[in-house]
Amino acid sequence: MTVKRLDNIGIVVEDLPAAIAFFTELGLELEGEMPVAGDWVDRCVGLENVQVDIAMMRTPNGQTRLELTRFHHPAATHGEPKNAPANIMGLRRIMFAVDDLHDTVTRLRKHGAELVGEVARYQDLYLLCYLRGPSGIIVALAEELRYPLTPHLSGQVEE
């Protein structure tokens, strides 16, 4: 055996409380927050004098975790253009399955989220969209459709 599970996905953010609020609104649960520093962290990540605050978020089913990290030292840097488009090499987005995509988008907009494109329908299977969240993170949302959907919301749903 090689991999037991996907343990967590780490995201570096500028504003940790804002990121926690965003992902809490999405439905993740805050497991805990803590400062992290020390020689072991320096050796692990290949940086010196690391001082960060982390927050561990858990999906409702408890199977996936998201680690949000705010660097105090050394300062976080942008390795690519801020608000990079979806076709830049590397980790581009994380996707969450949601019960009600339109309601989720509405709630996340209160936390600064903006649609990257539009809400789109893939056949009669899914409603999908990309949102830009805290620190420019692209969060994809997918609502599985159980029945054919008729377009609504001022033409925001397309096939």
C-alpha positions in Angstrom: 0.0 0.0 0.0 1.2 3.5 -0.7 -1.4 6.1 0.2 -3.8 5.6 3.1 -5.9 8.7 2.5 -5.7 12.4 1.5 -4.9 13.9 4.9 -5.5 17.6 4.2 -5.0 20.4 1.7 -3.0 23.4 2.8 -3.8 26.9 1.7 -1.7 30.0 2.6 -4.0 33.0 3.3 -3.5 36.7 4.0 -6.4 37.0 6.5 -6.9 33.9 8.6 -10.2 35.0 10.4 -11.7 36.0 7.0 -10.7 32.6 5.5 -12.2 30.8 8.5 -15.4 32.7 8.2 -15.6 32.0 4.4 -15.1 28.2 4.8 -17.4 28.1 7.8 -20.1 29.7 5.7 -19.4 27.1 3.1 -20.2 24.4 5.7 -16.8 23.3 7.0 -16.3 23.1 10.7 -13.3 24.6 12.6 -11.5 21.8 14.4 -8.9 24.1 16.0 -6.4 26.9 15.6 -2.9 27.1 16.9 0.5 28.9 16.3 3.2 26.8 14.8 6.9 27.5 15.0 10.1 25.7 15.8 13.1 23.9 14.3 11.0 20.9 13.2 8.8 23.2 11.1 11.8 25.0 9.6 13.4 21.6 8.6 10.1 20.3 7.2 9.2 23.3 5.0 12.7 24.4 4.1 12.4 27.9 5.5 14.1 29.6 8.5 12.4 31.0 11.6 8.9 30.0 10.5 6.1 31.5 12.6 2.6 30.8 11.4 -1.0 30.5 12.7 -3.0 27.6 11.3 -6.6 26.7 11.4 -7.8 23.2 10.6 -11.2 23.0 8.9 -13.1 19.7 8.5 -15.8 18.8 5.9 -19.2 17.7 7.4 -18.5 14.0 6.7 -15.2 14.3 8.5 -13.2 12.7 5.7 -11.4 15.8 4.3 -9.5 18.6 6.1 -8.4 22.0 4.9 -5.4 23.6 6.6 -5.5 27.4 6.4 -2.1 29.0 7.2 -1.2 32.6 7.9 2.5 33.3 7.7 4.0 35.9 10.1 7.6 35.0 9.3 8.8 34.7 6.7 6.2 36.8 5.0 4.0 35.0 2.4 4.7 35.9 -1.2 2.8 35.6 -4.4 4.4 32.9 -6.7 2.1 33.9 -9.5 -0.1 36.8 -10.5 -2.7 37.6 -7.8 -6.1 36.3 -8.9 -4.4 34.0 -11.4 -6.8 32.5 -14.0 -7.8 28.8 -13.9 -5.3 27.8 -16.6 -2.1 28.6 -14.7 0.0 25.5 -14.0 -0.2 24.1 -10.4 -3.0 23.7 -7.9 -5.8 25.9 -9.3 -8.9 25.1 -7.3 -10.6 23.0 -4.7 -14.1 21.7 -5.4 -16.9 21.1 -2.9 -20.2 19.3 -3.5 -23.1 21.4 -2.2 -26.8 20.8 -1.7 -27.9 24.2 -3.1 -25.4 26.0 -5.3 -27.3 29.3 -5.7 -27.9 29.6 -1.9 -24.2 28.8 -1.3 -23.1 31.5 -3.8 -25.4 34.0 -2.2 -24.1 33.3 1.3 -20.4 33.3 0.2 -20.8 36.6 -1.6 -21.4 38.1 1.9 -17.8 37.0 2.6 -16.4 38.7 -0.5 -16.7 35.8 -2.9 -17.1 36.6 -6.6 -18.0 34.4 -9.5 -15.1 33.8 -11.8 -17.4 33.0 -14.7 -21.1 32.0 -14.5 -23.2 29.3 -12.9 -23.4 26.7 -15.7 -25.3 23.5 -16.1 -23.6 20.3 -17.4 -26.3 18.3 -19.0 -28.9 17.3 -16.4 -26.2 16.1 -14.1 -24.6 19.2 -12.3 -24.8 22.9 -11.7 -21.2 24.1 -11.5 -19.3 27.4 -10.8 -16.0 28.8 -9.8 -15.8 31.4 -7.1 -12.8 33.5 -6.1 -12.6 33.5 -2.3 -10.1 34.8 0.3 -6.6 35.5 -0.9 -7.7 34.8 -4.5 -8.4 31.1 -3.8 -10.6 29.5 -6.5 -13.3 27.4 -5.0 -15.5 25.3 -7.3 -19.0 24.3 -6.3 -21.0 21.4 -7.7 -24.6 20.7 -7.1 -25.7 17.2 -8.3 -29.0 17.4 -10.1 -31.5 14.7 -9.4 -34.0 15.8 -12.0 -34.0 18.0 -15.2 -33.5 21.6 -14.3 -35.2 24.5 -16.1 -33.1 27.7 -16.5 -33.6 30.4 -13.9 -31.9 33.2 -12.1 -31.9 35.6 -15.1 -30.2 33.3 -17.5 -27.3 32.4 -15.3 -27.8 28.7 -16.0 -26.5 27.4 -19.3 -25.9 24.0 -20.9 
